Amino acid sequence: MKKQIFVLITALLGFVAGSFGVYDRLVNGHLNAAYGSYIPWGLWVALYIYLVGLSAGAFLFSTLVYVFNIHRSGNVAAVATLPVGLADGSEFSLRRLEDIGKLALFTALVTLFGAMFAIWMDIGHMERAWKMLLQTNFHSLMGWMLWFYTAYFILLMAELWLAMRADLAARASKNWLARLLTFGRLDTSESAVAADRKALRILGSIGVPLAIAFHGGVGALFGVIGARPFWNSGLTPIIFIVGALLSGGALLTFITAFFGSNQEEIGQLIPFLGRIVLGLLALDVLLELSDYLVNSYAAIPAHVDALRMVLFGPYWWVFWFVHVGLGVALPAFLLIAFRRSSFATATASFLIAFTFITVRLNIVIPGLSISELKGLGSAFTGPGLTFSYFPSQTEWLLAVWVVSFAVLVFLAGLHWLPILNERKESN
Amino acid sequence: MINEANLLDKYASEVFAGLVAPALEGVHAEILASAIPAADLLVKEDVLIRMNTELKRALEKPASERRWVMVIDLRRCIGCSACTVACVAENKLPPGVVYRPVMMEEVGTYPNVSMKFLPRPCMQCDNPPCTPVCPVSATYKNAEGVVEIDYDQCIGCRYCIAACPYSARTFDFGYNYAEQLPVFDAAIVGGTTAAGYEHASKEYGEDWARNGIQESPVSNVRKCHFCLHRLKEGMLPACTTTCIGRATYFGDANDSTSLVIELINKPNVIRLKEELGTEPRVYYIV
């Protein structure tokens, strides 16, 4: 509980401080943002793709449980009883992956909220956001996005409800919120739970292509822009999806280790998740290396200039220290050298998930900070007509607010909903 | 209009008599031989007159039969940025919004140096990369081939800015030139008086007043539109009429006798970033 209270206080502080950023954005629009007309997207867009990546990654991890049945040991009855928290302490450790099903779904939902807030605040006319859904241009990848997110949101809600329903029903007699949320379906019999499971499996199966489509779509949103050679690659959507799996999986591993109630079971589960995260980290590094090396060799100015910006530009330390050092090398070392340690795995996962924002920033900003025409930067002066960018105070504060908000919703969910399986009785 | 014979006469008599006189002799001989008054023979029509006439002719056709193009003679451009300023004045562009910057580049090493200038309006591409990416169809190519933005539809996501290979789009953050001028009761009225100069923009034939951050065109993306509102009234774009060197030409490329057609059907004409397949409608004479 101490850990939860620490997170709660931190998130509350972030929420209060960040409110100033939200206030400034709502009152002064984009006047106090550091992005401009030559670098039109900044921290908020990076935060959005970061959070939506976490969501897609966390969701895809949930499908390991609900679609691919990774946990299954052949004992159908055991499978059926697990979601209601009546676990029998089976010897098959992989079954424990079941524990993260609901947590993964809820993490996906909360990060989706955060992402939507970040991108909603980023657009010029917030009051016209509805047009994206009702007056969509389907030639635009961005036009597709809100449709994908809406479908995904509905799917997440449905899956989460199905995953929690039996637990809610079990609590219904003593908890009015649980009773309300069951929507009257209080059946906790084995057949009812099995029916939930079947529906979950179908929804999860729809969710896999949907999650790949929407996050691949976000990648494609950048990838299709021929004007920006740094983004314009068939590899971009793939890098986005792998990045989502890595960052989302790492976040989930950390959350499971941090908030999990049963340390003994976590001790079995976390190293397993750690191995998946390590594999994804290797794949992500491979893709990044391939992209960077191929383009460095070709050395076509429009492309390699952006790459140089990442590697040796004014924010070189973001790439080398934060991304390579704290986001790749140190976690890889921890995951390899201390692979049986839950603490090391959780620390490595936290580092990967947290520093992944710099990967997103290093996609969005360098792609835009190369002048498209020689001499444009000095041709006309005015606010926003510049090729340098560092987020303003308002941008940082709003970003902190979005993340704090997501964390608070997450904590509220943990507190009031049966997200974590209650295993205290087996202790 | 310039009467070159009179001009020569004037100079010959006043300053350069000795130098100009031989040249003038020939002129006089020709005039005498043809018996046509000098004023008629050597009158040179300003290209603006011709373009204006052609513009009126084009406006008589249905919009879809016109094909507006702009031609910029880089050999004549002296980098004065009068076009940039005229555009800002015409469209009441706020700080940070620019439709037609002039890029300047120094070439060579001292003492063998010269300047290159490149005015950059919107290219009004026939295959614009900026329009398909708009999530709400707020930007599109109109019947005359000009890429417009529907300010009331634009949500301000700035995806089109990212997609334009010419950086021809800028975002209106809501700045005003007059906002920081002093105001003091009954004594100093700088701010309020100057604010009056920032009239509503007449872009697309409507009044676009500046009333806070949530009212268009503030928080919208903005771009050059070949001064559609002026064209409608039979006036050339502001940049074209203001160019002191007559380096910018404008007209209907579907009119085979137009000046712009004469200019672009030459080998020394380029378009920017042809390799992207955007098919710009702005041509540069080099």
Chai-1 contact restraints between the chains, C-beta under 6 A:
chainA,res_idxA,chainB,res_idxB,connection_type,confidence,min_distance_angstrom,max_distance_angstrom,comment,restraint_id
A,G29,B,G174,contact,1.0,0.0,6.0,A-B,restraint_1
A,G29,B,I213,contact,1.0,0.0,6.0,A-B,restraint_2
A,G29,B,S219,contact,1.0,0.0,6.0,A-B,restraint_3
A,H30,B,F173,contact,1.0,0.0,6.0,A-B,restraint_4
A,L31,B,F173,contact,1.0,0.0,6.0,A-B,restraint_5
A,L31,B,G174,contact,1.0,0.0,6.0,A-B,restraint_6
A,S37,B,T170,contact,1.0,0.0,6.0,A-B,restraint_7
A,S37,B,F171,contact,1.0,0.0,6.0,A-B,restraint_8
A,P40,B,R158,contact,1.0,0.0,6.0,A-B,restraint_9
A,P40,B,I161,contact,1.0,0.0,6.0,A-B,restraint_10
A,P40,B,A162,contact,1.0,0.0,6.0,A-B,restraint_11
A,I123,B,I155,contact,1.0,0.0,6.0,A-B,restraint_12
A,I123,B,G156,contact,1.0,0.0,6.0,A-B,restraint_13
A,I123,B,C157,contact,1.0,0.0,6.0,A-B,restraint_14
A,G124,B,G156,contact,1.0,0.0,6.0,A-B,restraint_15
A,G124,B,S219,contact,1.0,0.0,6.0,A-B,restraint_16
A,H125,B,I155,contact,1.0,0.0,6.0,A-B,restraint_17
A,H125,B,G156,contact,1.0,0.0,6.0,A-B,restraint_18
A,H125,B,S219,contact,1.0,0.0,6.0,A-B,restraint_19
A,R128,B,I155,contact,1.0,0.0,6.0,A-B,restraint_20
A,K131,B,V136,contact,1.0,0.0,6.0,A-B,restraint_21
A,K131,B,I155,contact,1.0,0.0,6.0,A-B,restraint_22
A,M132,B,P135,contact,1.0,0.0,6.0,A-B,restraint_23
A,Q135,B,V136,contact,1.0,0.0,6.0,A-B,restraint_24
A,N137,B,C134,contact,1.0,0.0,6.0,A-B,restraint_25
A,N137,B,P135,contact,1.0,0.0,6.0,A-B,restraint_26
A,N137,B,S137,contact,1.0,0.0,6.0,A-B,restraint_27
A,H139,B,P132,contact,1.0,0.0,6.0,A-B,restraint_28
A,S140,B,V133,contact,1.0,0.0,6.0,A-B,restraint_29
A,S140,B,C134,contact,1.0,0.0,6.0,A-B,restraint_30
A,S140,B,P135,contact,1.0,0.0,6.0,A-B,restraint_31
A,M142,B,P135,contact,1.0,0.0,6.0,A-B,restraint_32
A,M142,B,Y159,contact,1.0,0.0,6.0,A-B,restraint_33
A,G143,B,P135,contact,1.0,0.0,6.0,A-B,restraint_34
A,I225,B,A162,contact,1.0,0.0,6.0,A-B,restraint_35
A,I225,B,A163,contact,1.0,0.0,6.0,A-B,restraint_36
A,G226,B,L276,contact,1.0,0.0,6.0,A-B,restraint_37
A,A227,B,P129,contact,1.0,0.0,6.0,A-B,restraint_38
A,A227,B,A163,contact,1.0,0.0,6.0,A-B,restraint_39
A,A227,B,P165,contact,1.0,0.0,6.0,A-B,restraint_40
A,E372,B,P165,contact,1.0,0.0,6.0,A-B,restraint_41
A,E372,B,S167,contact,1.0,0.0,6.0,A-B,restraint_42
A,G375,B,M103,contact,1.0,0.0,6.0,A-B,restraint_43
A,G375,B,M104,contact,1.0,0.0,6.0,A-B,restraint_44
A,G375,B,E105,contact,1.0,0.0,6.0,A-B,restraint_45
A,L376,B,M103,contact,1.0,0.0,6.0,A-B,restraint_46
A,L376,B,S167,contact,1.0,0.0,6.0,A-B,restraint_47
A,A379,B,P101,contact,1.0,0.0,6.0,A-B,restraint_48
A,A379,B,V102,contact,1.0,0.0,6.0,A-B,restraint_49
A,A379,B,M103,contact,1.0,0.0,6.0,A-B,restraint_50
A,F380,B,V98,contact,1.0,0.0,6.0,A-B,restraint_51
A,F380,B,P101,contact,1.0,0.0,6.0,A-B,restraint_52
A,G382,B,P95,contact,1.0,0.0,6.0,A-B,restraint_53
A,G382,B,G96,contact,1.0,0.0,6.0,A-B,restraint_54
A,P383,B,P95,contact,1.0,0.0,6.0,A-B,restraint_55
A,P383,B,G96,contact,1.0,0.0,6.0,A-B,restraint_56
A,P383,B,Y175,contact,1.0,0.0,6.0,A-B,restraint_57
A,G384,B,G96,contact,1.0,0.0,6.0,A-B,restraint_58
A,G384,B,F173,contact,1.0,0.0,6.0,A-B,restraint_59
